[in-house]
């Protein structure tokens, strides 16, 4: 059996080391890189070209959803398994739309995680049993109701997603402009657009939304630039 090379993207060192230890219990996997941020994940994915990227979602600066989108844009063949404590349908749908092949809850067993990595490494989609069951049930209900409506979050552009995360992490417009390489005026425009789309018109509300949707964790600190 071919050994699968793995890139771990997880901002918590203890969790990252736990994942590495789990994967190294079998010769079927080899951890070739570890990233603490979404930006590092994008860079290492391009440099190492691992067979599978295990991607945490709530990471500072650039969350896993946006990192996934950027990795897939650079390498459509990249195989990404999203790993998150959040598992609501909208969240899973956004990750799938970004290009992730699989989605696992952090509460899943080690055995299930290893199976998910094997499946994604083989180019197959894999969702944890709990998520898969719920998605099928929702699809069935949507067909019965004839529902074709999307979620309000789907309307955000990739840049608006980035601005939302940085605003929620406490960054001022000038810091966001520096971080994204755009003008302050452009930041203000993106900020106003995402507020209009979400119908949320204050920073505190955006922060609560970012936390509830899993864009950032509730204890996420202000980004250091």
Secondary structure, DSSP 8 states (H G I E B T S, - for coil): ---EEEEEE-S-HHHHHHHHHHHTTSTTEEEEEEESSHHHHHHHHHHH--SEEEEES--SSS-HHHHHHHHHHH-TT--EEEEES---HHHHHHHHHHT-SEEEETTS-HHHHHHHHHHHHTT--EE-HHHHHHHHHHHHHHHHHT-----GGGG--HHHHHHHHHHHTT--HHHHHHHHT--HHHHHHHHHHHHHHHT--SHHHHHHHHHHTTSS-TT------
